Amino acid sequence: MFHIALFNPVMAANTGNIIRLCANNGCMLHLIEPLGFDFEEKKLRRAGLDYHDLSRVERYPDFAAFKQAMGERTLYAITTKGTVGYTEVAYQPDDVLLFGSETSGLAPKVMEQIAPDQRLRVPMMPNNRSLNLSNTAALVSYEAWRQQGFAQGQ
Protein backbone atom coordinates (compact mmCIF):
# COMPACT_ATOMS: atom_id res chain seq x y z
CA MET A 1 0.00 0.00 0.00
CA PHE A 2 0.98 3.65 -0.05
CA HIS A 3 2.68 5.82 2.55
CA ILE A 4 1.45 9.22 3.73
CA ALA A 5 4.09 11.40 5.34
CA LEU A 6 3.45 14.64 7.23
CA PHE A 7 6.39 17.02 7.57
CA ASN A 8 6.08 19.13 10.72
CA PRO A 9 2.29 18.95 11.11
CA VAL A 10 1.02 21.58 13.53
CA MET A 11 -2.71 20.87 13.92
CA ALA A 12 -3.63 17.86 16.00
CA ALA A 13 -7.11 17.58 14.49
CA ASN A 14 -5.72 17.25 10.95
CA THR A 15 -3.29 14.55 12.03
CA GLY A 16 -6.10 12.74 13.84
CA ASN A 17 -8.23 12.89 10.69
CA ILE A 18 -5.33 11.47 8.68
CA ILE A 19 -4.87 8.66 11.20
CA ARG A 20 -8.52 7.77 10.56
CA LEU A 21 -7.97 8.11 6.79
CA CYS A 22 -5.01 5.71 6.93
CA ALA A 23 -6.98 3.17 8.93
CA ASN A 24 -9.60 3.22 6.17
CA ASN A 25 -7.42 3.26 3.06
CA GLY A 26 -4.56 1.07 4.29
CA CYS A 27 -1.81 3.68 4.00
CA MET A 28 0.97 3.83 6.55
CA LEU A 29 1.38 7.22 8.23
CA HIS A 30 4.79 8.76 8.86
CA LEU A 31 5.14 11.82 11.11
CA ILE A 32 8.30 13.88 10.69
CA GLU A 33 9.15 15.99 13.73
CA PRO A 34 8.94 18.49 15.12
CA LEU A 35 5.22 18.14 15.68
CA GLY A 36 3.28 21.27 16.59
CA PHE A 37 1.28 19.41 19.25
CA ASP A 38 1.60 16.76 21.93
CA PHE A 39 1.00 13.34 20.37
CA GLU A 40 -1.29 12.52 23.30
CA GLU A 41 -3.38 15.68 22.75
CA LYS A 42 -7.14 15.30 23.17
CA LYS A 43 -7.89 16.82 19.74
CA LEU A 44 -5.70 14.20 18.07
CA ARG A 45 -7.44 11.36 19.89
CA ARG A 46 -10.91 12.81 19.19
CA ALA A 47 -10.31 13.29 15.47
CA GLY A 48 -8.80 9.82 15.14
CA LEU A 49 -11.67 8.35 17.19
CA ASP A 50 -10.99 4.69 17.78
CA TYR A 51 -8.89 4.27 14.65
CA HIS A 52 -5.48 4.60 16.34
CA ASP A 53 -5.31 0.83 16.84
CA LEU A 54 -6.25 0.23 13.20
CA SER A 55 -3.56 2.45 11.68
CA ARG A 56 0.20 2.19 11.42
CA VAL A 57 2.07 5.31 12.51
CA GLU A 58 5.84 5.87 12.62
CA ARG A 59 7.64 8.98 13.90
CA TYR A 60 10.99 10.37 12.79
CA PRO A 61 13.15 13.02 14.46
CA ASP A 62 13.82 14.82 11.16
CA PHE A 63 13.54 14.60 7.39
CA ALA A 64 16.95 12.94 6.98
CA ALA A 65 15.93 10.02 9.22
CA PHE A 66 12.63 9.70 7.39
CA LYS A 67 14.25 9.77 3.95
CA GLN A 68 16.76 7.14 4.98
CA ALA A 69 13.97 4.90 6.27
CA MET A 70 12.06 5.24 2.97
CA GLY A 71 15.05 3.96 0.98
CA GLU A 72 14.44 3.82 -2.78
CA ARG A 73 10.69 4.42 -2.67
CA THR A 74 9.36 7.11 -5.00
CA LEU A 75 8.61 10.23 -3.02
CA TYR A 76 5.97 12.70 -4.23
CA ALA A 77 5.71 16.10 -2.59
CA ILE A 78 2.17 17.45 -2.63
CA THR A 79 2.60 21.20 -2.77
CA THR A 80 0.96 24.36 -4.04
CA LYS A 81 4.30 24.95 -5.78
CA GLY A 82 3.97 21.73 -7.78
CA THR A 83 3.86 21.73 -11.56
CA VAL A 84 2.38 18.26 -12.18
CA GLY A 85 -1.27 17.52 -11.47
CA TYR A 86 -1.80 14.80 -8.87
CA THR A 87 -3.98 12.83 -11.33
CA GLU A 88 -1.26 12.85 -14.02
CA VAL A 89 0.99 10.44 -12.11
CA ALA A 90 1.01 6.64 -12.47
CA TYR A 91 1.28 5.70 -8.79
CA GLN A 92 2.83 2.43 -7.75
CA PRO A 93 2.25 0.54 -4.50
CA ASP A 94 4.71 1.65 -1.82
CA ASP A 95 5.01 5.22 -3.20
CA VAL A 96 5.28 7.97 -0.59
CA LEU A 97 2.95 10.98 -0.55
CA LEU A 98 4.64 13.80 1.38
CA PHE A 99 2.69 16.75 2.75
CA GLY A 100 4.04 19.86 4.45
CA SER A 101 2.98 21.79 7.50
CA GLU A 102 -0.46 23.40 7.47
CA THR A 103 1.05 26.82 8.11
CA SER A 104 4.22 26.82 6.03
CA GLY A 105 4.17 23.86 3.64
CA LEU A 106 7.38 21.99 2.91
CA ALA A 107 10.62 23.61 3.97
CA PRO A 108 12.91 24.72 1.11
CA LYS A 109 15.61 22.29 2.34
CA VAL A 110 13.09 19.45 1.88
CA MET A 111 11.69 20.69 -1.41
CA GLU A 112 15.13 20.90 -3.04
CA GLN A 113 15.59 17.16 -2.41
CA ILE A 114 12.54 16.29 -4.53
CA ALA A 115 12.71 16.32 -8.32
CA PRO A 116 10.44 18.91 -9.96
CA ASP A 117 8.45 16.19 -11.77
CA GLN A 118 7.64 14.64 -8.37
CA ARG A 119 6.17 17.88 -6.97
CA LEU A 120 2.43 17.45 -7.37
CA ARG A 121 -0.34 20.00 -7.24
CA VAL A 122 -4.07 19.77 -6.57
CA PRO A 123 -5.99 22.22 -8.79
CA MET A 124 -7.78 25.08 -7.07
CA MET A 125 -9.57 28.24 -8.03
CA PRO A 126 -7.28 31.23 -8.65
CA ASN A 127 -6.12 33.33 -5.70
CA ASN A 128 -6.66 30.60 -3.10
CA ARG A 129 -3.77 29.53 -0.90
CA SER A 130 -4.36 25.86 -0.20
CA LEU A 131 -6.79 23.11 0.75
CA ASN A 132 -7.07 21.63 4.21
CA LEU A 133 -4.27 19.12 4.85
CA SER A 134 -6.48 16.15 5.69
CA ASN A 135 -8.71 16.83 2.67
CA THR A 136 -5.69 16.95 0.38
CA ALA A 137 -4.25 13.75 1.85
CA ALA A 138 -7.60 12.05 1.20
CA LEU A 139 -7.81 13.28 -2.41
CA VAL A 140 -4.33 12.20 -3.38
CA SER A 141 -4.20 8.90 -1.48
CA TYR A 142 -7.56 7.81 -2.88
CA GLU A 143 -6.44 8.65 -6.42
CA ALA A 144 -3.33 6.52 -5.91
CA TRP A 145 -5.43 3.69 -4.47
CA ARG A 146 -8.03 4.03 -7.27
CA GLN A 147 -5.27 3.50 -9.82
CA GLN A 148 -4.54 0.18 -8.09
CA GLY A 149 -8.19 -0.88 -8.41
CA PHE A 150 -8.77 -0.23 -4.70
CA ALA A 151 -6.70 -3.36 -3.98
CA GLN A 152 -7.65 -5.06 -0.71
CA GLY A 153 -10.62 -2.72 -0.29
CA GLN A 154 -14.26 -3.64 -0.20
C-alpha positions in Angstrom: 0.0 0.0 0.0 1.0 3.7 -0.1 2.7 5.8 2.6 1.5 9.2 3.7 4.1 11.4 5.3 3.5 14.6 7.2 6.4 17.0 7.6 6.1 19.1 10.7 2.3 18.9 11.1 1.0 21.6 13.5 -2.7 20.9 13.9 -3.6 17.9 16.0 -7.1 17.6 14.5 -5.7 17.3 10.9 -3.3 14.5 12.0 -6.1 12.7 13.8 -8.2 12.9 10.7 -5.3 11.5 8.7 -4.9 8.7 11.2 -8.5 7.8 10.6 -8.0 8.1 6.8 -5.0 5.7 6.9 -7.0 3.2 8.9 -9.6 3.2 6.2 -7.4 3.3 3.1 -4.6 1.1 4.3 -1.8 3.7 4.0 1.0 3.8 6.5 1.4 7.2 8.2 4.8 8.8 8.9 5.1 11.8 11.1 8.3 13.9 10.7 9.2 16.0 13.7 8.9 18.5 15.1 5.2 18.1 15.7 3.3 21.3 16.6 1.3 19.4 19.3 1.6 16.8 21.9 1.0 13.3 20.4 -1.3 12.5 23.3 -3.4 15.7 22.8 -7.1 15.3 23.2 -7.9 16.8 19.7 -5.7 14.2 18.1 -7.4 11.4 19.9 -10.9 12.8 19.2 -10.3 13.3 15.5 -8.8 9.8 15.1 -11.7 8.4 17.2 -11.0 4.7 17.8 -8.9 4.3 14.7 -5.5 4.6 16.3 -5.3 0.8 16.8 -6.3 0.2 13.2 -3.6 2.4 11.7 0.2 2.2 11.4 2.1 5.3 12.5 5.8 5.9 12.6 7.6 9.0 13.9 11.0 10.4 12.8 13.2 13.0 14.5 13.8 14.8 11.2 13.5 14.6 7.4 17.0 12.9 7.0 15.9 10.0 9.2 12.6 9.7 7.4 14.3 9.8 4.0 16.8 7.1 5.0 14.0 4.9 6.3 12.1 5.2 3.0 15.0 4.0 1.0 14.4 3.8 -2.8 10.7 4.4 -2.7 9.4 7.1 -5.0 8.6 10.2 -3.0 6.0 12.7 -4.2 5.7 16.1 -2.6 2.2 17.5 -2.6 2.6 21.2 -2.8 1.0 24.4 -4.0 4.3 24.9 -5.8 4.0 21.7 -7.8 3.9 21.7 -11.6 2.4 18.3 -12.2 -1.3 17.5 -11.5 -1.8 14.8 -8.9 -4.0 12.8 -11.3 -1.3 12.8 -14.0 1.0 10.4 -12.1 1.0 6.6 -12.5 1.3 5.7 -8.8 2.8 2.4 -7.7 2.2 0.5 -4.5 4.7 1.6 -1.8 5.0 5.2 -3.2 5.3 8.0 -0.6 2.9 11.0 -0.5 4.6 13.8 1.4 2.7 16.8 2.8 4.0 19.9 4.5 3.0 21.8 7.5 -0.5 23.4 7.5 1.0 26.8 8.1 4.2 26.8 6.0 4.2 23.9 3.6 7.4 22.0 2.9 10.6 23.6 4.0 12.9 24.7 1.1 15.6 22.3 2.3 13.1 19.4 1.9 11.7 20.7 -1.4 15.1 20.9 -3.0 15.6 17.2 -2.4 12.5 16.3 -4.5 12.7 16.3 -8.3 10.4 18.9 -10.0 8.4 16.2 -11.8 7.6 14.6 -8.4 6.2 17.9 -7.0 2.4 17.4 -7.4 -0.3 20.0 -7.2 -4.1 19.8 -6.6 -6.0 22.2 -8.8 -7.8 25.1 -7.1 -9.6 28.2 -8.0 -7.3 31.2 -8.7 -6.1 33.3 -5.7 -6.7 30.6 -3.1 -3.8 29.5 -0.9 -4.4 25.9 -0.2 -6.8 23.1 0.7 -7.1 21.6 4.2 -4.3 19.1 4.8 -6.5 16.2 5.7 -8.7 16.8 2.7 -5.7 17.0 0.4 -4.2 13.8 1.9 -7.6 12.1 1.2 -7.8 13.3 -2.4 -4.3 12.2 -3.4 -4.2 8.9 -1.5 -7.6 7.8 -2.9 -6.4 8.7 -6.4 -3.3 6.5 -5.9 -5.4 3.7 -4.5 -8.0 4.0 -7.3 -5.3 3.5 -9.8 -4.5 0.2 -8.1 -8.2 -0.9 -8.4 -8.8 -0.2 -4.7 -6.7 -3.4 -4.0 -7.6 -5.1 -0.7 -10.6 -2.7 -0.3 -14.3 -3.6 -0.2 
